[in-house]
Amino acid sequence: MLASRSHTVAAMTKPGTLLSGLTEGSPLPQLALVSGTGSLGADLLVVGTVAGSGGLALAPGAGLADTALGGRLLAALRAVDAGGRTDELVKIPTLGLLDVPVVVAVGLGKVADGDGLPALDLESVRRAVGSVVRTISSARRVTIAIGDGTDPALVSAIAEGALLGSYRFQHYKSGATPSKLRRVQIVVADPADRAARATLRRARTIAEAVNATRDLVNIPASVLNPVTFADYARRRAEAAGLSVEVLDERKLARGGFGGVLAVGAGSATPPRMVRITYSPPRPRARVALVGKGITFDTGGLNLKVAMMAQMKSDMGGAAAVISSVIAAAQLRLPVEVTATVPMAENAVSGSSYRPSDVLTLRDGRTVEVDDTDAEGRLILADALLRACEDVPDFLIETSTLTGGQLVALGPSTSGVMGSEDFRDRVAGLAAVAGESVWAMPLPPALRAGLDSPVADITNLPKERWGSMLVAGLFLAEFVAEGVEWVHLDIAGPSFANSASGYNARGGTGAIVRTILATLTDLAGG
């Protein structure tokens, strides 16, 4: 059986050679800072509009275009019924009055304008800029004038929006039409300002991490399986100068990782666990990252009846933490970070694990399998146990874990559970980073449903209520006492079924920005 499996793995990994070309990060346009006083030399000038208390208004920064057009920009926009609505996009030709042929006015939504200039919401700016870049594919050079050019946070939001909006996944299209965009210029008060230039470098690193995560989620499971995924993680981490450990099925068996082995038992491709460590000198904190790496989820013998085609995205959490630890090293954050990533394919065969099976996890505890489609928590339990052996100060786990997240919070908001203080801290940092996250409780009353008559715990209670919270309670059982931790359920946000803002249809790279914002905060800012 082992020889047969090895032969199958060799055959399946052959198309995985495509991974080296697919996932080094999609090409990104250059970023530059420019002054609004000289020649812009661009195909488009992007400015913002808002819906204020008196109706349509120009956002800060639009004066550059308005002055060139003789103060008639607002009147021109009103003539075509522009309203400043979120992601509204209106093109105005400059008729030779500016060295840019077209002004694109993008809506930033409602604002409280008061007596002065309206305050701009950073995520609205990020989404608006991303929407322009995503939908206008003919421009090679774009200049963006939003804000007064002095706020580094706003410059960062503009840069991130442009880079994220430029993402394309067209590796399998025979008639691919890649974006022509080569350069994005952001109008600032002082293009030579060191802080602003550092902001661009950081924005690029973040965008590369998000886009690499998107690529991984978008790749089909015929190419991305536990073996090729582990090889990808090893190559990327080693290229970044990080230490890597890859546990194959034999090492997993010796290590007692019964959850990972059971979930992967039905697949022709054996499971893996990858450990990536970034160790800077004199770290200010030790952080463990854990991400769910189910490369495809059929549901196992409890076969899924819906949304199976989207299950290639069930490794979104693993992709996020792999990209994040690499980005942390590139940003040289003074925190030690170790990512523990279990990888398996939850497939169906004669060797699949079964409902009613009892599994033994790494620490010797036993789990009764009530439902093979609640597999993510089983591989995560082993990974959490291993991660806590490193005695981290903080632990961040993320996974596309439950349909309950979608029921409770919808497709765009992740649920965060865990240690209350750290949970709220992460939720606040997510908001600053531009990701929608909502703090959720772990009600002790729901814990009783995880009691099993034959094992230490069951993976799914008979009562189905509060399934997102119950999954969090299950994971809490395997986090060591004294470790500040959070669980981020990204089941909905990891994959977009339609394009909007800076997201194309498909993988979104969800939670990478939140993880990096948290690591930066733990590093002291």
N, C-alpha and C positions, 0 to 999 in steps of 0.2 A: 504493500500500500504506500509506503514511504517513497519507494523508487518511482512509482507511478505519479505520485503527487509532485515530486521533484521535476519530472519530465513536463508535467502540465505547467508548472511555474515558469520553466524556461521558455515555453512556447508563449505564455501570456505576457512575459516581460519584454519580449521583442518589440512590440509597438510602444512600450514604455520609453524607448530611446527618444521618442518625440518630446518627452518631458523636459529634456535639457534645453530644447528650443522654445517650449511653450511657456515655461514658468520662471524665466529669469527676469520677469517684469516687462510688461508691454512698453514699447518706446514712448517716452514722454517728451512733450515740447520743452524747449529751453525756457527758462524764466529770467526776466531782466527787470531792473528798476529803471524808470525813466522820469525825467522832469516834464511837466506839462508846458514848459516855456519854449521848447525847441520843436524840431520836426518830429512827428510821430511815426511816419513811415510805415503805416499799417494798412491792412485791408479793411479792418473794422475798428471803430471806437465804441467800447461798451460803457454805458452810463446807467445809473439806477434811477428808477422812479418809485414813488411811494403813494399810498392812499392815505392822505392826511385828513384832518378834521374838515378842511375846506375842499376836499376832493383831490384830484391829481396834483402832485408836487414833484419837483426835481429833488433827487437825493444829493447830498454833498458830493462834490466831484464833478457833477454834470455841468458846472459853470464853464468848464473848458470848451465843451461843445456849444453851449448856449451863447457864449460870447462870439465864437466864430460864426454862428448863424444869426448874428445881429439881435440876440435876445428873443428869438422867435421859436426856440425849440419847444417850449411848453405849449404854445399855441398850435404848433404843428402836430404835436402828440394828441392834444385834445380834439383836433380836427378829425383824427382817425379813431376816436373813441377809446384812447388809452385810458386806463384807470389806475395803474400802479399795482394791479392785482399780482399775487404771488406767481412767479414764473411767466407772467405775461411778457411777450417779446414783440417789439415793434421796430421796424427798420425805417429810417429817415435818410434819404439821399442828401449829401451836403452840397451838391451842385457846384463843386469847385471852390467853395468858401473855406474849406479845410483840406489839409493834405491827406485826408482819409476819405474815401468815397462814400462810406455809409456809417451812420451812427445807429447803433442798436441800443434801444432803451429797454431795459429788463425790469419787470416789476418786482419789488421787494416786499409787497404786502402792506398791511395797515401799520401805522406808527402813531405814537403820541407826539405830535410835533411841538406843541406849546408855543412859546414865543421865539425860540431859537431854531437851529437846524435840527431836523429829526434824528433821534438816536437810531442806529441801524443794528438789527439783530444779526449776529455773526452767522448763524446757520442759514438764515434767509439769504444773506449775501453769498454764502458758499453754494447753496442750491441754485441761486439765480445765475451765478457765473458758470456753474457746471452745466446748467440747462442750455446756455448760449453755446458753449463749446461743444456740447453733445449734439446739438441739432443743426449747427451751421458747419458744414463740412468743407466748404469751398475756400475758406480763408487760410492763408499760410502764416499771416502775422496779425495778431490781435493786440490792441491796447485797451487796458481796462482802467477807467477813472471813476472809482467809487470811494467816497470818503475824502478826507482832507490830506491824506498821505502821511499822517504823523502817528497813527495808531498801529503798533506792530501786530496786535491781535487781528485787526481788520486786514492788514496786508497778508497775514497767514491764511485767513479765511478765503481771500481772493485766490491766493496761490493754490491752496488745496482744492478749491472748487474747480479751477481750470484744469489741474492735473487729473483729478478724479473724473471730470467730465470728458476728458480726452480718451478715456479707456475704450478699447474695442476688443472683442473676442471674436476673431474671424478666422481662426486657424483651420477650420474645417470647411470654409466656404471657397468653392472653386473660383467664384467671381468676386472676391473680397475687394472692398473699396475702403482702404484705410484712410484715416483722417489726414488731410493735407497740412494740418496745423504744425508749424515748426517753432514758433516763438510766441510767447505771451509776455507782454510788457505791462508792468503795473506802475501807474503814475503815483509818485510819492514826492514829498517835500524835498528830500535830500537823497538822491540815488546812491551817494557814497557812504551813507550811514551804515556803520558796521552791524548794528543791531538788526537793521532791516535786511541786510544781506544774509546774516545768520538765520533770520526767520525764513528766508527762501530755501536755504539748505535744509533746514529742519522739515519744512513743508514737503520738499521733494522726497526726503527719506520716508516720511509718513505715507505719502501717496504711493511710493514704490512698494511699501509693505502691504497696503490695502489692495493694490492691483495684483500683487503676487498671490494674495489670498483669493481674490476674485478668479484668477486663472485656475487655481487648484479646484475651486468649487465648480467651475464650468467644464473642466475636463471630464469626459465620460469615464465610467467605471471600467470599461474595457481597456483603458489605458492606465488609469490611476487605481491601482489595487494596493493592498498593504505592503507588498514587496517593492513596487516601484515608488510608492509614496515614501517609504522609509529610506530608499536610496536617494530620492530627491532631497529629503531633509538632511541626510548625511552630507551630500555634496554642497548644498547651500551653506550649511553650518560650518563645514570645514573651510570653505572659501572665505568665510567671514572670520576665520581664526578661532572658532569656538571648539570646545571639546565635545565629542559625540560618542554615544554608546547605543548600539542597535542590538536589541534582544530578539533573536529568532525563536522559532517554536521550541527548540531544545532548551535554550536559556530560559524561556518563559516557564517551561515545565520544571526546571531545576529551581527556579525562583518562586515557585508556588503561585503563579498568576492564573488561578483557576477560572476566573471570570473571563479574561481575555481569550484563553484557550477554548473555553466552551463556546463562546460566541463565534469564534472563527472556525470551529470544527466542521461546519457544513460546507465550507468553501474549498474550491480547488487551490486557492491561493492562501497559504498559511498566514497567521497573524504576526504582528511585530509590535514591539514597544521601542520608541526612540527617546533618548534622553540627551538634551542639548544644554550645555552650561556656559554661561558668560560670567567670567570672574575678573572684575576690574580690581585694581589695587585699592585698599582701604574702603570697601563698600559701606554705605550708610545703612543698608538693610539687606536682608536675604529674602528673596521672593521666589515662590514656587508658582509656575504656570502649569495648568493641566488642561488638555483639550481633547474632546471626543473625536476619534478618527475612524468612524464607520464609513468605509469607502463606498459601500452600497448597502441599503437596508431593505431586504424583501419582507422583513417581519419575521423571518424564520418560519417554523412550522405554524405559527400563528400569522399566516400570510396576510399582508396588507390588502385592503380592498379599495384603497384610494391613494392618490398622490404618489404612486410608486416611481413614476418617471422622474420626479424631483429628488428621489433619494440618493442621487449622486452627490447631493449637497450635504449629506449627513456627516461629512467630515469637516464642516465649516469651522467648528471650534478648534480642531487640530491645526487646520491651516492658519487660523488666526494666531495661535500661540507660537507656532514655528516662525511666522513672519515677524511677530512681535519681539521675540528674543534676539533675532538677527538685527532688527532695527534698533533695539536697545544698545547693542554692541556698536552699531554704526554711529549712534548718537553719543556714545561714550558716557552713558549714564552711570553714576557712581552707586549702582546697586547690583548685587549678585543675583542673577536670574537663572533658574534651572527649569526648563520645560520638560515635562514628562508626558509623552504622547502615545496612548495605546491605539493600535490600528488593527482593524479586523473587517472582514466582509460578512455580513449576516445573511448567509445564503441558505438554500434548501437542498438537502441531499440525504442519503441514508445515514450519514455521520452527523447530521444536525443534532444540536442539543434539543431537549424536549421539555414541554410543560411537565411539571412535577419532578424534574431532575433536581438534585441537591448538589450545589457547587461548593468547593472549598477555596476561599480566597487566600491572599498572600499572608495574612496574619492568622490563618487557621479558622476564622469564622466561616460559618456555613450559610448559604443562601438557597432558599427554595425558589425554583423558577415557576412562577404562576403564568407568565406570558413571555414568549420568546421575542416579542416585539418591544419589550422593555429592556432591550439589550444594552443601551448606552450606559445606563447606571451600573451595569455589571462590570464593564471594562473600566469605567471611571473609578469604581470602588478599589480595584487593584491599583490603579494609577495614583489615586489619592493616598493610599497606604504607603506606596513607595515614595511619593513626594514628601510625605511627612517624616520619613526616616532621615531626611536631610536637615530636620529641625529648622524650617523656615520661620521668619517673623510673620510673613503674610503669604496667603495662598489665594490665587485667582484661578477659578475653574470656569470654562465656558463650553457650551455644548448646544447642539440642536436637539434638545432633549425631549420635549413633550408637545403634543397637540394642545395641551391645556394652556400653554403660553399664548397660542393663537386665539383660543376661546376667551381668555381673560383680558389680553392686552392688544390683540390684533396683529397685523402683519409687520408693523413698523416699530413696535416698542418692546424691548427686551425686559424680562423680569430679572431682578437681582435679589438674591436672598443670602443669608449668612450671618456673621457677627454684626450686630446692629450698627455699631459705630463705624466699622469699616464699610459695611453695606451702604450707609448713607453718604460716606465720604466718596465712594466709587460712583454712586448715582449723581452726586454733585459734579464730579470731574467729567462724567459722561456728558452732562449738559453743556459744559464749557467746550468740550471737544466736538459737540454737534451731533451726538448720538442720543436717541430717545431711550431712556432706561427708567424703569419704575421700581421703587423699592417695595418688596413684598414680604409678608411675615412667614415664619415657620411655626404654625400653631401646634403646641404640644399635644393638643387633643387628637390631632390626626395621626400621631405616631403609633397609636395602638393598632391601626390598620395594617401595619407592617409586621406584626407578630405572626410567627408561623408555628403550626403545631408540630412540625417535624424538623425544623432547622432554626438557626439563630434569628433569621429575618427572611422575609419574602420580598421578591423584587416588585410586586404589585399587589395592593390590597384588593379585596373583593369589592369594596365600595369605590366607585370611580370619581367621586367628587373631589375637587381641589387637586387635580392630578399634578399640576405644576408644583404646588407646595409640597405634596407628598414626595415627589421626586427629590426635592431639595432636602426634605427630612431624611430620606434614604442616604443621600450623599453625606449629610452631616454625621452619620454614624461612623464614617471612615476618615474623618478629619481629626487629627490629634488634638488633645486638650491643650489650650493655651495658644493655639495658632489662630490669628485673625484671618478670616477667610470669607470669600464670596463665591456664589454660584450664579453665573449669568446664562439664562436660558434664551438662546437666540434662534429658536426654531423658525419663526417667521421672518425676522429681519435679515437672516443670512442669504435669502434668495428673493429677488424681486420678479414678480410675474409680469410687470409692465415697467416701462422706462419712465423716470421722472427725475427732475433735478439733475444731480451729477451721477445718478445710477442708470446704467443700461439694464435691459432685461437680463436676468441671470444672477450670478454671484455678486454680492454687494461688498464683501470684505468687512462685514459687520463686526464690531467690537474691537478691532485693531486700534482705532484711535482712542478708545476708552482705556484699553490696557496700557498704551504708551503714555497717556495722560496720567494714569495712576502711577506708573513706574517713575515718571518725571517728578510727580508730587512726592513720592517716597524718597526720591533722591534729594529732595530739598528745593525743588523748583527748577 
